[in-house]
Amino acid sequence: MTGPAFAEERHQQTAGEERRQPAPAPRRAPVVAPRRAPVVAPRRAPVVAPRRAPVVAARRPPVALVDYGVGNLHSAAKALDRAGADVRLVSTVEAAAGTAALVVPGVGAYGACLAGLGRAGGAEAVAAWIKGGQPVLGICVGMQLLFEGSEEGPVRDGIGAVAGTVRRLPSTVKVPHIGWTQFHPEKSGSNGLALLASFVDEARRA
């Protein structure tokens, strides 16, 4: 078929074909993933080590050691120093003024030690020191001098800080009695040092 009729029929076929073609799918908007906020790790507070209190050495209290010609001063001074005292040798009790405590050593007979103490101010000076509330330590015979007297002699007129009289050892004990049963704080190891350290602590509080 030719001519206008054929052209019309062809046009109708084309139009029909166009109608039979599926409509294009609608364009979808692109899927955009939501933006995540950045993950920020929490800031940790800086770790600060606790401040340590400064180490302060214990105060060394001044302790007077009476040198009245009787007593093992070297051992006593060394032991007191190890116990924490600032040891000061004095020739009289009066010279101990300004110190925190007084140490009275002694070796030998009670009467001889009491006479030597008399040249250093006497028993009365030590008694006055004690009455003032200041610590006193008697070592060996120096401890015996703190009593009112001794049967050795006999001798009276001791310092009198401790009531009573120093008595002789019984006849069943060998004399002179020298050995491990005697206690000397300056020569008795850890136990003696502990006693002296306790005395020095008392001096710190004086």
C-alpha positions as CSV (number, residue, x, y, z in Angstrom):
1,M,0.0,0.0,0.0
2,T,1.2,3.4,-1.0
3,G,0.1,6.9,-0.7
4,P,-1.5,8.9,2.0
5,A,-3.5,6.0,3.3
6,F,-0.3,4.0,3.9
7,A,1.3,7.0,5.6
8,E,-1.7,7.3,7.9
9,E,-1.7,3.6,8.7
10,R,2.1,3.8,9.5
11,H,1.5,6.8,11.7
12,Q,-1.2,5.0,13.6
13,Q,1.1,1.9,14.1
14,T,3.9,4.1,15.4
15,A,1.6,5.9,17.7
16,G,0.2,2.5,19.0
17,E,3.8,1.3,19.5
18,E,4.6,4.4,21.5
19,R,1.5,3.8,23.6
20,R,2.5,0.2,24.2
21,Q,6.1,1.1,25.5
22,P,6.2,1.1,29.4
23,A,6.5,4.4,31.1
24,P,9.9,5.1,32.4
25,A,10.3,4.3,36.2
26,P,10.4,7.4,38.3
27,R,13.9,8.5,39.3
28,R,14.6,7.8,42.9
29,A,16.4,10.4,44.9
30,P,19.9,9.1,45.8
31,V,20.0,7.5,49.3
32,V,22.4,9.5,51.4
33,A,23.5,8.0,54.6
34,P,23.1,10.3,57.5
35,R,26.3,11.8,58.7
36,R,27.4,10.5,61.9
37,A,28.7,12.9,64.5
38,P,32.4,12.1,65.2
39,V,33.0,9.9,68.2
40,V,35.0,11.9,70.7
41,A,36.5,9.9,73.6
42,P,35.9,11.6,76.9
43,R,38.9,13.4,78.2
44,R,40.4,11.8,81.3
45,A,41.4,13.9,84.1
46,P,45.2,13.7,84.5
47,V,46.3,11.3,87.2
48,V,48.0,13.3,89.9
49,A,50.1,11.4,92.4
50,P,49.3,12.4,96.0
51,R,51.9,14.7,97.4
52,R,53.9,13.1,100.1
53,A,54.6,15.0,103.2
54,P,58.3,15.9,103.6
55,V,60.2,13.5,105.8
56,V,61.3,15.5,108.8
57,A,64.0,14.0,111.0
58,A,63.1,13.7,114.6
59,R,64.4,16.5,116.7
60,R,67.6,15.6,118.7
61,P,66.9,17.0,122.2
62,P,69.9,18.3,124.1
63,V,70.8,15.9,126.9
64,A,73.4,16.8,129.5
65,L,75.7,14.0,130.6
66,V,77.4,14.9,133.9
67,D,81.2,14.4,133.9
68,Y,82.1,14.3,137.6
69,G,85.1,12.0,137.3
70,V,83.2,8.8,137.8
71,G,81.5,6.7,135.1
72,N,82.0,5.3,131.6
73,L,81.3,8.5,129.8
74,H,82.3,7.2,126.3
75,S,79.9,4.3,126.3
76,A,77.1,6.4,127.7
77,A,77.6,9.2,125.3
78,K,77.7,6.9,122.3
79,A,74.6,5.0,123.3
80,L,72.6,8.2,123.9
81,D,73.7,9.6,120.6
82,R,72.5,6.4,118.9
83,A,69.2,6.8,120.7
84,G,68.7,10.2,119.1
85,A,70.1,12.7,121.7
86,D,72.3,15.7,121.2
87,V,74.7,14.8,124.0
88,R,76.5,17.6,125.9
89,L,79.1,16.8,128.5
90,V,78.8,19.1,131.5
91,S,81.0,19.3,134.6
92,T,78.3,20.5,136.9
93,V,74.5,20.2,137.2
94,E,74.3,23.9,137.0
95,A,76.0,23.8,133.6
96,A,73.1,21.6,132.3
97,A,70.8,24.6,132.3
98,G,69.0,24.9,129.0
99,T,69.2,21.2,128.2
100,A,66.1,19.0,128.1
101,A,67.3,16.1,130.3
102,L,70.1,15.1,132.7
103,V,72.0,11.8,132.8
104,V,74.0,10.9,135.9
105,P,76.5,8.0,135.3
106,G,78.5,6.2,138.0
107,V,80.9,3.4,138.5
108,G,82.5,2.1,141.7
109,A,81.4,2.5,145.3
110,Y,78.3,4.4,146.3
111,G,80.2,6.8,148.7
112,A,82.9,7.6,146.1
113,C,80.3,8.4,143.5
114,L,78.3,10.6,145.9
115,A,81.4,12.5,146.9
116,G,82.2,13.1,143.2
117,L,78.7,14.3,142.6
118,G,79.2,16.7,145.4
119,R,81.9,18.4,143.4
120,A,79.5,18.8,140.5
121,G,76.8,20.5,142.5
122,G,75.8,17.8,144.9
123,A,72.7,15.6,145.4
124,E,70.7,18.7,146.2
125,A,71.3,20.1,142.7
126,V,70.0,16.9,141.1
127,A,67.0,16.8,143.4
128,A,66.2,20.4,142.4
129,W,66.4,19.4,138.7
130,I,63.9,16.6,139.3
131,K,61.6,18.9,141.3
132,G,61.6,21.2,138.3
133,G,59.9,18.4,136.3
134,Q,62.8,17.6,134.0
135,P,63.8,14.0,133.1
136,V,66.8,12.4,134.9
137,L,68.4,9.1,134.1
138,G,70.8,7.4,136.5
139,I,73.1,4.8,135.0
140,C,74.6,2.0,137.1
141,V,75.7,3.6,140.5
142,G,74.1,6.8,139.2
143,M,70.8,5.0,139.5
144,Q,71.6,4.0,143.1
145,L,72.4,7.6,143.9
146,L,68.7,8.4,143.2
147,F,67.8,6.6,146.4
148,E,68.0,8.0,149.9
149,G,71.2,6.1,150.8
150,S,73.0,2.8,150.6
151,E,74.0,0.0,152.9
152,E,77.4,0.1,151.2
153,G,79.4,2.1,153.7
154,P,76.7,2.7,155.0
155,V,76.1,6.0,153.3
156,R,73.2,8.4,153.6
157,D,72.3,11.7,152.0
158,G,71.6,10.3,148.5
159,I,69.5,12.3,146.1
160,G,66.3,11.0,147.6
161,A,64.3,11.0,144.4
162,V,63.3,7.4,145.2
163,A,62.4,6.4,148.7
164,G,64.4,3.6,150.2
165,T,67.9,2.4,150.7
166,V,70.1,0.3,148.3
167,R,70.7,-3.0,150.1
168,R,73.5,-5.5,149.9
169,L,73.1,-8.6,147.8
170,P,72.3,-11.7,149.8
171,S,75.1,-14.0,150.9
172,T,74.0,-16.6,148.4
173,V,75.2,-14.3,145.5
174,K,78.8,-14.2,144.6
175,V,80.4,-10.7,145.0
176,P,81.6,-8.7,143.2
177,H,78.6,-9.6,141.0
178,I,79.7,-9.0,137.4
179,G,77.9,-10.8,134.6
180,W,75.0,-11.0,132.2
181,T,72.4,-10.5,135.0
182,Q,73.5,-6.9,135.5
183,F,71.7,-4.4,133.2
184,H,73.6,-1.5,131.8
185,P,71.5,0.4,129.2
186,E,74.6,1.6,127.3
187,K,75.9,-2.0,127.1
188,S,72.8,-4.1,126.8
189,G,72.1,-4.3,123.1
190,S,68.7,-3.6,121.7
191,N,67.0,-3.7,125.1
192,G,69.3,-1.1,126.5
193,L,68.9,1.1,123.3
194,A,65.1,0.8,123.6
195,L,65.3,2.1,127.2
196,L,67.5,5.0,126.2
197,A,65.3,5.8,123.2
198,S,62.3,6.0,125.5
199,F,64.3,8.4,127.7
200,V,65.2,10.6,124.7
201,D,61.5,10.7,123.7
202,E,60.7,11.9,127.1
203,A,63.3,14.6,126.7
204,R,61.7,15.7,123.4
205,R,58.4,16.3,125.3
206,A,60.1,18.1,128.1
